[in-house]
Amino acid sequence: MGRDAARRFAENGDKVFILGRRLDKLQEVAKSSSQIEAVQADVTALDSIKAACQQIISKTKHIDVLVNCAGGTAKLPENPTLEDE
């Protein structure tokens, strides 16, 4: 889903930064358009997110749209209720 969204934005002339842990996969997508730039980052690690943000900020003045396609899991109680929060 993220790959397709990045390519669609790039087709519309938007500058796109894609983030992920696997740089080889990101670069594969980035090769499809000069508008797409790969940034290696682990969204589960705050320091990695901060470094990615600094890298992006150094290359652009603003961000118009942010699309999050990261997935994750969390261990929840067997029968969660509002009181569990």
Protein Blocks (a to p, Z undefined) as FASTA:
>chain_A
ZZmmmmmmmmnopacddddfblmlmmmmmmmpckbccddddfkbmklmmmmmmmmmmmpc
bdfbdcdfbdcdddddfbacfklZZ
